[in-house]
Amino acid sequence: MRKLKSTLVSKILCNTRAIFRILIWILVLWIGILVQTEGVEARLYIDITAPSMRRISIAIPDFKYLGNKSERPGLSSKLPGIISNDCDLSGYFRPLDKGSFIEGPNSGITRDSIRFKDWSVIGAELLLKGGYECIGQQLKVVVRLFDVFSGKQLYGKRALGSVDRARYLMHRLGNDIILTLTGHPGPFLTKMAFVGTSTGHKEIYISDYDGHNLKQITRYNTITLSPGWSPLGDRMIYTSFRSSSTVLFMHDVVKGLVNKISDRKGLNIAAAWKPNGKELALTLTISGNPDIFLIDITGKILKRLTKNWGIDVSPTFSPDGKRMAFVSNRSGSPQIYVLDLITNQIERLTFEGNYNTSPAWSKLDRIAFAGSSDGNLDIYTISPDGKDLHRVTQDQGNNEDPCWSPDGRYIAFSSNRTGGNYHIFIANANGQNQRQVTFFGRGDQLSPSWAQHSE
Amino acid sequence: MKRNLIIATLVVFACSSVFLLSSCAKKQVVSEEKEITAPPKVVVKVEEEKPPAVEVAKEVKEEEEKVIKKAEEARVEKLKEVEIAKKKVAEEKVWEDRRGIRFEAEPVYFDFDKSFIRSEYRPVLREKAGFLKDNPNVRARIEGNCDERGTNEYNLALGERRSESAKNFLLSLGISPDRIETISYGEERPLAVGHNEDSWAQNRRDDFVIMKK
């Protein structure tokens, strides 16, 4: 029944999307030049390649109800709240406090009905106005982004969807706004997986990138570790303890099916996807020593990748799949090495500090890792050639298990900086704008993995 | 078992010797009676001659009693021995149990980020090997653990190496590899939950668990 409903909804959504696409084309044709020229101009607003970014102050007042009689008044602040949180987490904006707004209640959401002086005087550079209407279970939203100084409209869009998917709808609009201002889509339609300990066991949880829509997906009542989304975001691998060993599982999150991939004697841990989504690297001890092997997704060993007396663990692949970074203690302490999978050459990547682990290779070719120099673990990033070491966290407790957003523009990690428990934080790739995204009352949240929504 | 067999044979021997002796005496009496019954008048004589027969019987009885007494003494002796042996076995069992408890209660500790056996833990492992040798039915599991510092994944590998290095030490002392199982819990099962060197030192350890066959 629910499925039927959802397919119906998606059908309606598709249809309405098609209609909207036509409408938007008409809109584009109508104010096409305006949008286009402003689009070009808009790219100047935020240069995301800059080493340091100034956050643009944005005002997002409550959305107006556009229908005749007000329905679901709660959405009036909830909808802009979602987009405001997105703007804040993106690191590109500084949403202004609603308490400072001086605009009267009868102002509209069109350019002509806005007194931009009311916004410039409180320091807003951008103004996001929105309205909504409910038709049964359907939600109609319109948002418009204005440059407060020039009074120009930079972006305008209508969107339609079911009310219970309001978050998704707002994330889509948010992504669009980021695309308009930076030339790259925002990270808001992504999801997170992590290890949570609130039940007293270590289990795997998934949520939206912002910590909402939380679901516990394992109930093994043991220790389950190292979740890793597939490149398409449809499956997940993790290692779970069974009575006498660790076992690598693959969990089809869409279908809810779980397969045992590797339960060889000893360790079956720290698995990582190759970007092609067809192979995995993991650490096994079948040779009597923790070494990294390449296996296919059925668990068959394709190749032994490392052969060394020491510990080799925590592999991560370059975006082209031709190189692999991993942790080894072959020099006496854990350090990060890069293996060229074509020439089989191994080079040491990290030399500073006596404890460097958890490498994660981004789509933009940076390697994040957790390193220790003063007792605490902190997040660093480095270029794969060993140059340009950059410290992401400092003097804020322990910071571990970094991973990248699918586009490589954000880092997630777990930190106990709030005192006591570990929570998941996200930050811009350069380390700016560190924000907590999981707020469980009980237990730790650890080992994040970040992926695109598979839908 | 052997002891029991010896006791049993001794008891059987004693019983049979008593039986043999007593049956011999009876035969003698019967043959005398036969001689006597030939002249019916010598009944009195027979009566007179009875005392010697009784004397013989007395002698036999004395001898018989001696044997019984001896056998009884032997039996009591054996009983004592058995009881002592039993007690000894029980004491040994307590001792073995105590060794078993020690086997499980004494972990081997490690240096930070290291998996070699520190010299002060070699005697501990030798004692464990001794226990395993004296108890061939016992199988053991070595559980490697780490302190909380570092990553789960690296610590799982480090814990595995710690359990393996204790296993290898036991193998070098002649313990068969199929009697020892290893598992790493990495940093997942700390004994002490503090965030300081005292706690960490307690958590960098191999635990030893006896697995009943």
Chai-1 contact restraints between the chains, C-beta under 6 A:
chainA,res_idxA,chainB,res_idxB,connection_type,confidence,min_distance_angstrom,max_distance_angstrom,comment,restraint_id
A,I223,B,E188,contact,1.0,0.0,6.0,A-B,restraint_1
A,L225,B,N152,contact,1.0,0.0,6.0,A-B,restraint_2
A,L267,B,E160,contact,1.0,0.0,6.0,A-B,restraint_3
A,I269,B,E153,contact,1.0,0.0,6.0,A-B,restraint_4
A,I269,B,L156,contact,1.0,0.0,6.0,A-B,restraint_5
A,A270,B,E153,contact,1.0,0.0,6.0,A-B,restraint_6
A,T285,B,E160,contact,1.0,0.0,6.0,A-B,restraint_7
A,P290,B,A157,contact,1.0,0.0,6.0,A-B,restraint_8
A,I311,B,A157,contact,1.0,0.0,6.0,A-B,restraint_9
A,V313,B,E153,contact,1.0,0.0,6.0,A-B,restraint_10
A,V313,B,Y154,contact,1.0,0.0,6.0,A-B,restraint_11
A,V313,B,A157,contact,1.0,0.0,6.0,A-B,restraint_12
A,S314,B,E153,contact,1.0,0.0,6.0,A-B,restraint_13
A,V327,B,Y154,contact,1.0,0.0,6.0,A-B,restraint_14
A,P334,B,Y154,contact,1.0,0.0,6.0,A-B,restraint_15
A,T357,B,T151,contact,1.0,0.0,6.0,A-B,restraint_16
A,T357,B,Y154,contact,1.0,0.0,6.0,A-B,restraint_17
A,S358,B,T151,contact,1.0,0.0,6.0,A-B,restraint_18
